[in-house]
């Protein structure tokens, strides 16, 4: 209201008159002021004075309230009990009637002109006030109906105009009508542009906020601590709970992002990386931390482990969770992810998991994948994941001597991979491009192992080999002595049949120590077998990692028949953990061999009440008899009765080229 008072003097010079009839009425009054009846002027003056008195009290009302008064056109009429003085002019009834009728008409025109000018002023003031207070009252102006706001401002400004106006200001308002109309149009346009800009900014802000989702608040009841029986339950209640949360993580990048609450203390005692982040020399005090390289589901799995020691992973989150566990140095969660992958390893996902195991530097998992590929080569090569592997992984597989598939079928699978790689690189799948994308992998295919018929039907007609290479291979198949070729002819030794395990202990005890001395045991079998690895005991209390060197030696000559340096992770249970040789070790019947394992790690379980003679029998392979004897020399205490190396993993089928 004060804004209208302060600006009414300037605005009165630029008011708009909406019609020629109002302008004529004002001119008529000004020109005939001296000839008017004093009584009529006195009557209108009294009504105007009453209007001023009423609006004086109403001007104290709040800005948002709507003033309660009658329109100016009604205030010119006398009403019973109003206290207005009665007309005392003399004359006949007819003359009085005509004078009153004429005076009433003139008053009506004047009041209509005043009302129209006031309305114009109200419109201008309303636009200016709205523009001036737009940012302060954006929410209120947006929720209040536009018509109500305009009517309220119009009535306020009408009060100010009537209180400060007389007939001369009305005349001035009537003469300056057009300029105000133009000004009102400009103010209205500016106001609309500001509203559109604010609306656009609001929409953009709304779109940005939709990209980040937050967890709904968890209702907290009074004395909730009493409802939790132990520390695990209390910490579990704080998982994804904003109660006492002092840090928030914005997780994700490509997909929907999430705002996840956490507690610095819990994260610091669960991870050395978080401890350095919050408490180290370069500690951050930011309340929100963005993690664009971690998926929300994987980060929630990490937090769940911190708050409850639970490993909750699935086929869609296990690899991302493994990445998070490695990034924040949480080995127990790493072990849980790797164990999950081992349990779900099959021919369908062996190639995919092999590539991921190499990416995440999990050598033990990679070894298990390669062993699965060896045993189920044909099935693994037709799985969807085979054509998605990278060139280095393909070369690692082609270098193996233990693939269980014919070389002609292996070449056909490699050709399918080359076609898929051409599509990934966006080049035509021509024989020349097949050879180009294969690179060194082409020379890992052992063409000399094919028959001449297999080579002639498949590889020779593929166009991948050059004419010179094809001619040299045909000569290799048909003439003696065989000429040199640039492809290996070493047999791929594949083991068919079912993997078998022999166990030599009846009970399990705890605390077997290691000081760098090898655990050894001698054995003899009654038929030819192929040993692929050992089963060893692990830690007795908590998850731990062991490094181990395994060997099989010919007892009489000391010749090392098989060796491998590897490692394994134990979970603190009494289960055995496999360590495998790179290649199967052929064991001849009735020949003494020594199994050796040199472990480095914490104390472990060990076997007791060992058996000297163990007969392993199966429907497909028949009987295999193992006889165990004491290995003389340093053996870390392992003997027939107790010690390490509780299991030997083997196959009974012959090698197949």
BELUR-V121569 format. One record per backbone hydrogen bond with DSSP energy under -0.5 kcal/mol. CO is the residue of the C=O (numbers start at 1). NH is the residue of the N-H. E is the energy in kcal/mol with one decimal. If there is no record, write none. Layout:
co: <CO;CO>
nh: <NH;NH>
e: <E;E>
This chain:
co: <1;2;3;4;7;8;10;11;16;19;20;21;22;23;24;25;26;27;28;30;32;33;37;38;39;40;41;42;43;44;45;46;47;48;49;50;51;52;53;54;55;57;58;62;65;67;71;71;72;74;79;92;93;94;95;96;97;98;99;100;101;102;103;104;105;106;107;108;109;110;111;112;113;114;115;116;117;118;119;120;121;122;123;124;125;126;127;128;129;131;133;135;137;138;139;140;145;146;147;148;149;150;151;152;153;154;155;156;157;158;159;160;161;166;167;168;169;170;171;172;173;174;176;177;178;179;180;181;182;183;184;185;186;187;188;189;190;191;192;193;194;195;196;197;198;199;200;201;202;203;204;205;206;207;208;209;211;211;213;217;219;221;223;224;225;227;230;231;232;233;234;235;235;236;238;242;247;248;249;249;250;251;257;258;258;259;259;260;262;262;263;264;265;266;267;271;272;273;274;275;276;277;280;287;289;291;291;294;295;296;297;298;299;300;301;302;303;304;304;305;310;311;314;314;317;318;319;320;321;322;323;324;325;326;328;330;330;331;332;333;334;335;336;337;338;339;340;342;346;346;348;349;350;351;352;353;354;355;356;357;358;361;362;363;364;365;366;367;368;369;370;371;372;374;374;376;377;378;380;383;385;386;390;391;392;393;394;395;397;401;403;404;406;407;408;409;410;411;412;413;414;415;416;417;418;419;420;421;422;422;423;428;430;431;432;433;434;435;438;439;440;441;442;443;445;446;447;451;452;453;454;455;458;458;459;459;459;466;467;468;469;470;471;472;473;474;475;488;491;492;494;494;496;500;502;504;507;509;512;519;521;522;523;524;525;529;530;531;532;533;534;535;535;536;538;544;546;547;548;548;549;550;551;552;552;553;553;554;559;559;562;564;564;566;568;570;575;577;579;584;585;586;587;588;592;593;594;595;596;597;597;598;600;603;604;604;606;607;608;608;609;612;614;614;615;616;618;622;624;624;625;626;627;629;630;633;635;635;641;642;643;646;647;648;649;649;650;651;654;656>
nh: <5;6;7;8;11;12;13;14;18;23;24;25;26;27;28;29;30;31;32;33;36;36;41;42;43;44;45;46;47;48;49;50;51;52;53;54;55;56;57;58;59;60;61;65;67;69;74;75;76;77;82;96;97;98;99;100;101;102;103;104;105;106;107;108;109;110;111;112;113;114;115;116;117;118;119;120;121;122;123;124;125;126;127;128;129;130;131;132;133;134;137;138;141;142;143;144;149;150;151;152;153;154;155;156;157;158;159;160;161;162;163;164;165;170;171;172;173;174;175;176;176;177;180;181;182;183;184;185;186;187;188;189;190;191;192;193;194;195;196;197;198;199;200;201;202;203;204;205;206;207;208;209;210;211;211;212;213;257;259;219;221;224;226;227;228;229;234;235;236;237;238;238;239;239;241;245;262;289;251;260;291;258;213;251;260;215;261;249;246;247;267;268;269;270;271;275;276;277;278;279;280;284;283;248;250;252;294;252;299;300;301;302;303;304;305;306;307;308;310;309;312;313;317;318;321;322;323;324;325;326;327;328;330;329;273;333;334;335;336;337;338;339;340;341;342;343;344;345;349;350;385;353;354;355;356;357;358;359;360;362;361;363;366;367;368;369;370;371;372;373;374;375;376;377;404;380;381;382;383;386;388;389;394;395;396;397;398;399;400;493;405;378;410;411;412;413;414;415;416;417;418;419;420;421;422;423;424;425;426;427;426;430;434;435;436;437;438;439;441;442;443;444;445;488;447;449;450;455;456;457;458;460;461;462;462;463;465;470;471;472;473;474;475;476;477;478;479;448;493;494;496;656;653;650;648;611;608;606;604;597;595;629;593;627;590;587;651;585;581;649;579;646;647;577;605;570;568;600;550;566;598;564;596;561;562;555;594;558;554;561;552;550;566;548;546;544;538;536;534;586;531;588;529;591;555;523;553;521;551;519;599;549;547;540;511;512;509;643;506;507;506;628;616;626;617;624;622;618;616;626;526;614;524;522;632;635;520;638;610;639;607;504;535;502;532;533;500;530;496;494>
e: <-1.8;-2.6;-1.7;-1.0;-2.4;-2.1;-1.0;-1.7;-0.6;-1.3;-2.2;-1.8;-2.0;-2.3;-2.5;-1.9;-2.4;-2.7;-1.8;-0.9;-0.6;-0.7;-1.9;-2.7;-2.5;-2.3;-2.5;-2.2;-2.0;-2.4;-2.3;-2.3;-2.2;-2.2;-2.2;-2.2;-2.3;-1.7;-1.3;-1.5;-1.7;-1.0;-1.9;-0.7;-0.6;-0.9;-1.5;-0.9;-0.6;-1.4;-1.7;-3.1;-2.4;-2.5;-3.0;-2.9;-2.5;-2.7;-3.2;-2.7;-2.1;-2.6;-2.8;-2.3;-2.2;-2.6;-2.9;-2.2;-2.4;-2.7;-2.6;-2.5;-2.6;-2.6;-2.5;-2.2;-2.5;-2.8;-2.4;-2.3;-2.9;-3.0;-2.1;-2.2;-3.0;-2.4;-2.3;-2.4;-2.5;-0.7;-2.2;-0.6;-3.1;-1.9;-1.6;-2.1;-2.0;-2.5;-2.7;-2.5;-2.4;-2.7;-2.4;-2.2;-2.6;-2.2;-2.0;-2.0;-2.7;-2.9;-2.6;-1.8;-1.3;-2.0;-1.7;-2.1;-2.6;-2.4;-1.7;-1.0;-0.5;-0.8;-1.0;-1.7;-1.9;-2.1;-3.2;-2.1;-2.1;-2.8;-2.6;-2.2;-2.6;-2.4;-2.4;-2.4;-2.3;-2.4;-2.6;-2.6;-2.7;-2.5;-2.5;-2.5;-2.4;-2.3;-2.5;-2.5;-2.4;-2.4;-2.3;-2.3;-1.5;-0.7;-0.9;-0.9;-0.6;-2.0;-3.0;-0.6;-0.6;-1.1;-1.1;-1.5;-1.4;-0.5;-1.9;-3.0;-2.3;-1.7;-0.9;-0.6;-0.5;-1.0;-1.8;-1.6;-2.2;-2.7;-0.8;-2.8;-3.0;-1.9;-2.6;-2.6;-0.7;-0.8;-0.5;-2.6;-1.1;-1.2;-2.0;-2.5;-1.9;-0.6;-1.3;-1.9;-2.1;-2.0;-2.3;-2.7;-1.3;-2.3;-1.5;-2.8;-2.3;-1.9;-1.0;-0.6;-2.3;-2.3;-1.7;-2.0;-2.5;-2.7;-1.7;-1.8;-2.4;-1.8;-0.8;-2.1;-0.8;-0.7;-0.9;-1.8;-2.6;-2.1;-1.9;-2.0;-2.6;-2.0;-2.4;-2.1;-2.6;-1.0;-0.6;-0.6;-1.9;-2.7;-1.8;-2.3;-2.7;-2.8;-1.9;-2.1;-2.4;-2.4;-1.5;-1.1;-0.6;-0.9;-0.6;-2.7;-1.9;-2.0;-1.9;-2.8;-1.8;-1.8;-2.6;-3.0;-0.7;-0.5;-2.3;-2.3;-2.0;-2.1;-2.3;-2.2;-2.1;-2.3;-2.4;-2.0;-2.1;-0.6;-0.7;-2.7;-2.2;-0.8;-0.8;-1.2;-0.8;-1.3;-2.0;-2.3;-2.0;-1.8;-2.4;-1.6;-1.4;-2.9;-1.2;-0.5;-1.9;-2.3;-1.6;-1.8;-2.1;-2.2;-1.6;-1.9;-2.2;-1.9;-2.0;-2.4;-1.9;-1.5;-2.0;-2.0;-0.8;-2.4;-0.6;-2.0;-2.5;-2.2;-1.9;-2.7;-1.7;-1.6;-2.1;-1.2;-0.7;-1.3;-1.1;-0.6;-1.5;-1.7;-2.0;-2.5;-2.4;-2.2;-1.8;-2.8;-0.9;-0.6;-1.0;-0.5;-0.5;-2.4;-2.3;-2.4;-2.0;-2.1;-2.2;-1.9;-1.8;-1.2;-2.3;-0.5;-0.7;-0.9;-0.6;-1.1;-0.5;-2.7;-1.7;-2.3;-2.5;-2.7;-2.0;-2.3;-2.9;-2.0;-2.3;-2.1;-3.5;-3.0;-2.1;-2.9;-2.4;-2.7;-2.3;-0.6;-1.4;-3.0;-2.0;-3.3;-2.1;-2.0;-0.5;-2.7;-2.5;-1.8;-2.4;-2.6;-1.3;-0.6;-2.4;-3.0;-2.9;-0.8;-2.1;-2.5;-0.6;-2.8;-2.9;-1.7;-0.6;-2.3;-2.5;-0.6;-2.5;-0.5;-1.8;-0.9;-1.8;-2.4;-2.3;-1.9;-2.3;-2.9;-0.6;-1.7;-1.7;-1.0;-0.8;-1.7;-3.3;-1.7;-1.4;-2.1;-0.8;-3.0;-0.6;-3.1;-0.5;-2.8;-1.6;-1.6;-3.2;-0.5;-0.8;-2.6;-1.4;-2.1;-0.7;-0.6;-0.7;-1.9;-1.9;-3.2;-2.5;-1.9;-1.7;-2.0;-2.2;-1.3;-2.6;-2.5;-0.5;-1.6>
